[in-house]
Amino acid sequence: MDPQDPSSLNWSLYDLSDRLRDHGWQVPTYRMPANRQQMAIQRVVVRNGFTHDLAGMLIRDIRRHLEWFVSQPGFTPSMEGAGFHH
């Protein structure tokens, strides 16, 4: 698995968004504009009052999910997520 080659991963950012949503985090994944549409990014927007403790919880959840993906070699990545709904 080459971290520089997204096609070698067994998960996508859409999968990470879906798993984070299970715990209430809203971290959408977006495709870039037409000249870079093969690239997907995530955006985290925080409100006033977002504490250091909440940031730590988000980082722990991201790490936990990344470890889960690594432990699931048969997991098939989603190229598009189920969609982000507000």
C-alpha positions in Angstrom: 0.0 0.0 0.0 1.5 3.3 -1.2 0.1 6.3 0.7 1.0 8.5 -2.2 -1.2 6.4 -4.5 -4.9 6.7 -3.5 -5.8 3.8 -5.7 -3.7 1.5 -3.5 -5.8 2.3 -0.4 -8.7 0.2 0.6 -10.8 3.3 1.6 -11.6 6.8 0.3 -12.3 10.1 2.0 -16.0 9.5 1.2 -15.8 6.3 3.4 -14.1 8.3 6.2 -16.8 11.0 6.0 -19.5 8.3 6.3 -17.8 6.7 9.3 -17.3 10.0 11.1 -21.0 10.9 10.6 -21.8 7.8 12.7 -20.4 9.7 15.7 -22.0 13.1 14.8 -19.1 14.7 13.0 -20.0 16.5 9.8 -16.8 16.4 7.7 -17.9 16.5 4.0 -15.8 15.3 1.1 -15.7 17.3 -2.1 -14.3 16.9 -5.6 -12.0 19.6 -6.8 -12.9 21.8 -9.9 -12.8 20.4 -13.4 -9.0 20.6 -13.9 -8.4 18.6 -10.7 -11.6 16.6 -10.3 -9.8 13.3 -9.7 -8.8 14.8 -6.3 -11.1 14.7 -3.3 -10.6 16.8 -0.2 -12.3 17.2 3.2 -13.2 20.4 4.9 -13.6 20.9 8.6 -15.4 24.1 9.7 -15.5 24.8 13.4 -17.7 27.2 15.2 -16.8 29.7 17.9 -16.5 27.7 21.1 -15.0 24.6 19.5 -12.7 23.5 22.4 -9.4 21.8 22.5 -11.2 18.8 24.0 -13.5 18.5 21.0 -10.6 18.9 18.6 -8.9 16.0 20.5 -12.0 13.9 20.2 -12.2 14.5 16.4 -8.6 13.6 15.9 -9.0 10.4 18.0 -12.1 9.5 15.9 -10.2 10.0 12.6 -7.3 7.9 13.8 -9.6 5.2 15.1 -11.4 5.0 11.7 -8.1 5.0 9.8 -6.9 2.1 11.9 -10.2 0.3 11.2 -9.7 0.7 7.4 -6.2 -0.7 7.6 -7.5 -3.7 9.5 -10.2 -4.4 6.8 -8.2 -5.6 3.8 -11.4 -6.7 2.0 -13.1 -3.4 2.4 -14.0 -1.8 -1.0 -13.6 1.9 -1.2 -16.5 4.2 -2.2 -15.6 6.5 -5.1 -18.6 8.7 -4.2 -20.2 8.9 -0.8 -23.8 8.5 0.1 -24.0 12.2 0.0 -23.7 14.9 2.6 -27.0 16.1 4.0 -27.4 19.0 6.4 
